[in-house]
Structure formats: structure tokens, C-alpha cells
Amino acid sequence: MNAPEDRPDASRRSPRHGEEAVIVRYGEISLKGRNRGSFEQKLRDHLAWFLRAHRHPFSAIEIERGRIYIRGCRGIPELKMVLGVHSYSPALEIGRDYGQLKQEAARFFPAIRASRDFRVSCQRIAKDFTPDSMGVERELGTLIEENTGTPVRLKDPAFELHVEIGQRRIYLFGEKLRGFGGFPVGSSGRLVSLLSGGIDSPVATFLMMKRGVLPLLLHFSVSEDETAKVRRLRDRLQEFAAGQELKLIVIPREEIFLGKLPEIYHSRFEPYVCVICKYRMHKVASEVARSEGALGVITGDNLAQVASQTLKNLQASRAAAEFPVYSPLIAFEKNETVALAREIGTYDISIAASEGCTPPRDPKTGVDPARLLRILDETGMR
């Protein structure tokens, strides 16, 4: 049985009266050249999955000259959850008929009457339509002003009626809703993501998902309540994955320290615990990447934010990494990370109280890689 967006009768007919639709715009996908079609198709598939999963009815999804049109879509789905969407607009869809355009514009009269001023903005994706864009803006603006009494204001109007003229249909809409942009999840490959219960690593994971990465989540457990929090973070990130499973691997922290953490804490090597920990994490992450067919590792590292993230300590701790390490937050201000965490819904989960690791006293901030390797050999941690 064909899916609704694949029905030929649904994709070819033109509406006699205005019908609900959603215009989806994408950004960098349009620069993909010969590969553009596969990215567009993947985004279309993810949109279809999202609408079905959230029970938003629709009749067809069509790709046309830099746009994706969701036809027969009632209500306003939260399409920013679909990565790859740059912006979207709930719209009124009509046939390519200028007389019908003038008639259906009346549906926007109440909103325009309630505004102090307005303007009409027309974009002809199909240049064969007449009148041209300026003609549509001028004539439609005059018609609306005469019928509503609301004055035209070309700069910063309170209401902007957009008219988009496509190859087969015309769309009218009054707002553009922002998405996260980027590429569809899974279009770039797989990476292992080191996920803790803090603020940074979920945001770093999200940013790489936005670049098309399907992450495999790796958590080194310190306590049951922190691991429970990480599972909630996984569930939130899962909502951006368009139905693709975000696998979570949990390894007790004692395992990466080979059972030697207590003796290290009570030795002269205590100041090196954080760097040793990060070194061992990268070693295990490389093993997981190799076994799972991933192409690298994601971390939430932020330069100089904590003792283990100085340039020297980052260099030393990554000596065990056998794959590329991606740290999208490396130059972020903390408030930027927090703002994005709030926006994607991970912040409140991350700040919930849980038992984490105990930092050492006077941690070393400038560990030489050669010195770290000698310590690892002495402690049997290499």
C-alpha cells in the first residue's frame, strides 16, 4: 500500500479552494550538488516519519526547486524537531490562478485588520507567472488596504503576507518558524559520543547530530542516579533522531580504571586522576568505535573550562585516541552552551541532582604527554 505522500492523485491535483499546507525550507542541503537529491529525499523521509509519529494528518510531501511542500497538513507541527529544516511556514495552498489568489487573500483580512500596518511580499519561484512579483505586491496590497483599512508599510510592518508562486501552486502565509538547519540525522555517518550527565556533552552530541551524525552514546557510570539521568538525556536526544535508535552503552567507571581508582586517589598520582580518566575514556571509546564501525568520537570538551581541558591536558588525554575526536563546543562561552541546552530541552535534565565523580585536590592543569605515559606505566593503566 502506498504511503500518503506517494499517491499520484494527491500530488497532481490542484485545490479548487485554499487548503492547509506547510512549506519547508532547507539551507546547506541546497549546496550539495550531485548529492543534493539524496539529502532532500532523506529529509523528506524524516518529515514523513515525524508527521506519522505525532499523528499529524497530511496527504502528500513533494520536493520542488529548493522547497519541500507538505500538502493537506492540518495544524502546525513542530518541525524544528526534524534536523535539516531551516525554516517552515503553515500556509494556504491554492491553484496557480490570479483571480483565486485575490479571493483567498481575504482569509488573512482579520489578522491584517488587527495589525497597525502590513505589506505583501511575493516570491516567484516559477518566473512564468504573470503579473511579476512587484505587480502582485502592488495590486494585492491595494486590494487588502481597501478592504481592511490597514495602511501599507514597506519597512518593518506589523504583519507581512507572503505569496510564494511555485511551478504548480501558489502559497500564502504570514509567518516563518525557525528550525535548527543542518543535515538530516544519519546522512554523515556514525560517531561514538561520550555522554555524561552534565550540560555540555548532550549539547555537543546534538550539534553533531545537526551535522548529519547518528551518534552511538557511551556513558561511564559513576552512580545509578546519574545513569538514570543519562538515560533521560538519551530519550530527549532520541526525539531529534527521526526514528533512528540512539544506542546507549553504559560502562562502570571502575572498569576504565581497571579497579585501581581507590589506590590512585590515595597516592602521589591523585592530581593526575582527571587526565588519567580522560585518557582511559578515549582508549575505551576507540575500542567501541572500532567494534561498532564508527568513524570517530564526540566530546563535550570546552577549552580551559575545567582542569582537564587545558591545551596540554587535552593533548595528553587524547594520546590514546585512535580515531578523530570532534569537540563542537571547544570555543563556546558557557552561556552559549546553556542557552542551546535550554532550547533543545536537555538543560533541566542535566542540572538535576545526582551523584557524580569527586575531583582530586589540586588537579594538574599542564600535564606533559610523556609524563602522563610514564604515570600510566607506573600505575598499570596504559
Summary of the structure (lengths in Angstrom):
residues: 382
radius of gyration: 26.6
end to end distance: 56.9
largest distance: 85.9
contacts: 1248
relative contact order: 0.11
helix: 43%
strand: 19%
